[in-house]
Amino acid sequence: HGCGPLAGCRPSPATVALVHITLHNLLSMARRRRLVGSVVTEMVDPPTPEKYIARTLTIDEAKTFIDSLREHRHGPMWLFMLGTGCRFGEAAGLTWENVDLATAEARIVQQVSRARANGHISYVIAPVKTDAGRRKVFLPDFVVTALRSQRPGIGAALVFPSMRGGLLQENHVLVAWHRAMKAIGIEVEG
C-alpha cells in the first residue's frame, strides 16, 4: 500500500538527511561508549535538502482573502496572521489579556506547540522560544474589526479557541485553510 523502495518511490533529500543525522548521532554516542569502532556515517555525505520557498499572496489575492473569509470560522485568526505576520502557534496561543483593541496592539508572549509523550502527540501552551519572539505587534484596522467580531463572553482566555474552547490543532486549521483558499480561487501548495 505505501510508498517505499519496492514500490519505486524514493524518500526526499530532507528525509534522508534527517535519517543520516539521527544515525550519526546514535553511532557517535555508541563510539564514545566503546560499543562500535567507527562511525560509518562519517564516510557518507547526506543529500542537501531543497530550500523551501514560501509562496506569498499577491495584493489582489490578499484583498480577495480579506473580503471573502471574514465569515469563516477561522477567518479572524487568518486575518490576524496576515495582518501581523504571526505564525500559527503564536496566533493559537494568543489570549485576550494580551490584546488591546483600543491601542491596536497585541503582545506575543506564548505559543501553542506540539509535545510528544508516551507515543502520543498533545498540544500545550509554552512561552515563545526567544526574546525576539516575545514582542508587541501592531493590529491593522481590518484585524481590529475581525477581533471585535471574535470577542467572547467573560471568562474566555484564548482569542482563537477550538470549538470546545481548547487549543486549536494546526493540521485541522491547515485543512480548513486549503479548502477556504480553493473556494475563493486562490491556489496554494501542499
Secondary structure, 3 states (H helix, E strand, C coil): CCCCHHHCCCCCHHHHHHHHHHHHHHHHHHHHCCCCCCCHHHHCCCCCCCCCCCCCCCHHHHHHHHHHCCCCCCHHHHHHHHHHCCCHHHHHCCEHHHEECCCCEEEECEEEEEEEECCEEEEEEEECCCCCCCEEEECCHHHHHHHHHHCCCCCCCECCCCCCCCCCCHHHHHHHHHHHHHHCCCCCCC
